[in-house]
């Protein structure tokens, strides 16, 4: 079972002030390519998995923004680390 839930909102500074949506789409693609269980929400994406693996995905997301031409990137991150295990479903099942 996963030991972490991490929500991330990535805010790249674009080269010429262009729309950030293509950058955000690419950041989500990094998550998808990693095969991480995730849910995309309007203001952030939540990932479920092992803490170190999720942090590596965040690193790759930031690096991808720079590769695309961002001068810098702000990553707003929320972490729930629970060594005995945690899933998104456990936190939201009463709302399903």
C-alpha positions, 0 to 999 in steps of 0.5 A, a space after each residue: 500500500 502507498 505511504 503518501 499522498 502528495 498534491 502539487 500545483 506547478 506554476 512555471 514562469 513562461 518565457 514571454 508570458 504565454 499561457 501556462 496551460 500547455 506547461 501544466 499539461 506537460 507536467 501532468 504528462 510526466 506523472 502519467 508517464 511515471 505510471 503513478 496513480 493520480 487525480 487531476 483537479 482544477 487547481 492541483 493534481 494529487 498523486 498516490 504512492 511511495 514518498 521517495 517515488 513521488 518526490 522523484 516525479 516532482 523533480 522531473 516535473 520541475 526539470 521538464 518545465 525548465 526544458 520547455 523554457 521556463 525561467 523558474 518554477 513554483 511548486 506548491 506541494 501538500 504531503 500526507 506521509 503515513 508509514 502504515 499506508 494511505 490511499 485517496 479512497 480512504 480519505 474520500 470514501 464517505 463522499 463517493 
